[in-house]
Amino acid sequence: MDLSVEEASVLHEALEQLLESQSFPRLERVHRLLSWRLAAASDETASGLTAELARLAREASTLEEYEAARDRVLGPILERLESPENRDP
């Protein structure tokens, strides 16, 4: 399948909305694959976390490799954000 970044983004959003309303296990992998490839295709002028995720996506050979690398990078960040001292009273 050959999609432009814009077309892939629209498809990604449609899949996300569908998956939020119902369970489609076979579509979940397609959604994850599309997320990975969109991250890899993201603008190379990005900075910060977006740039880091794009770099990880471009370097990964498989979806699973990308997700593992992404989880290693995001895990500590999410843990800090979810910690009790960062929660609203």
C-alpha positions in Angstrom: 0.0 0.0 0.0 1.3 3.4 -0.9 -0.1 6.3 1.2 1.0 9.9 1.6 1.7 11.0 5.1 -1.5 12.9 5.1 -3.5 9.9 3.9 -1.8 7.7 6.5 -2.7 10.2 9.2 -6.3 10.3 8.2 -6.4 6.5 8.2 -4.7 6.3 11.6 -7.2 8.7 13.1 -10.1 6.7 11.7 -8.7 3.5 13.1 -8.2 5.1 16.4 -11.8 6.2 16.6 -13.0 2.8 15.6 -10.8 1.0 18.1 -12.0 3.4 20.9 -15.6 2.5 20.3 -15.3 -1.3 19.7 -12.8 -4.1 19.9 -11.2 -5.2 16.7 -8.1 -7.3 17.6 -7.1 -7.7 13.9 -7.2 -3.9 13.4 -5.2 -3.2 16.5 -2.0 -4.4 14.9 -2.7 -2.4 11.7 -3.1 0.7 14.0 0.1 0.0 15.8 2.0 -0.5 12.5 0.6 2.7 11.1 1.6 4.5 14.3 5.2 3.3 14.0 5.5 4.2 10.3 4.0 7.6 10.8 6.5 8.3 13.6 9.3 7.2 11.3 8.0 9.6 8.6 7.6 12.5 10.9 9.3 15.8 10.1 13.0 15.7 10.8 13.0 19.2 12.1 11.1 18.0 15.2 12.7 18.4 18.6 12.6 16.9 22.0 10.6 13.8 22.7 8.9 13.9 19.2 12.4 13.8 17.6 13.5 11.0 19.8 10.5 8.9 19.0 10.9 9.6 15.3 14.6 8.5 15.6 13.6 5.3 17.4 11.0 4.6 14.7 13.4 5.1 11.9 16.0 2.8 13.5 13.7 0.0 14.3 13.5 -3.0 12.0 10.2 -4.3 13.3 7.1 -3.0 15.1 8.0 -4.9 18.2 11.5 -3.5 18.2 10.1 0.1 17.9 7.6 -0.5 20.7 10.2 -1.9 23.0 12.5 1.0 22.4 9.6 3.5 22.8 8.6 1.9 26.1 12.2 2.1 27.4 12.2 5.9 26.6 8.7 6.7 27.7 8.5 4.4 30.7 10.5 6.5 33.1 8.8 9.7 31.9 5.3 8.2 32.4 6.2 6.9 35.8 7.3 10.3 36.9 4.2 11.9 35.5 2.0 9.4 37.2 3.8 9.5 40.6 1.7 10.7 43.6 3.6 14.0 43.9 2.5 15.0 40.4 -1.2 14.2 40.9 -3.8 16.9 41.6 -5.1 16.8 45.2 
